[in-house]
Amino acid sequence: MTRAIIKNGKAEPLPLLPPDWPEGTEVQLEKLSQPEGNGVLTKALDVWKAELEALAAEIDPEDDERVAQALALIRKEAKEIGRQEKT
């Protein structure tokens, strides 16, 4: 569902409208409950944050170490390639 916020008397979509909605497409807007704080944007960020935290909790702590080792290897190989190109 596309959401929007009213600014200066116009509905501004959050985020941008779907590409399959060409200019002139008629849509229907319904008012949500009174927004708190920053309204719709705050609620969307809260949902996103909760989803992100839930996903992060599922990450195996050993994955951090594997990623760190892989990055170290990539950096080492990149330096070696750079040295070879200079000679």
Secondary structure, DSSP 8 states (H G I E B T S, - for coil): --EEEEETTEEEEES---TTS-TT--------S---TTTHHHHHHHHHHHHHHHHHHTS-HHHHHHHHHHHHHHHHHHHHHHHHHH-
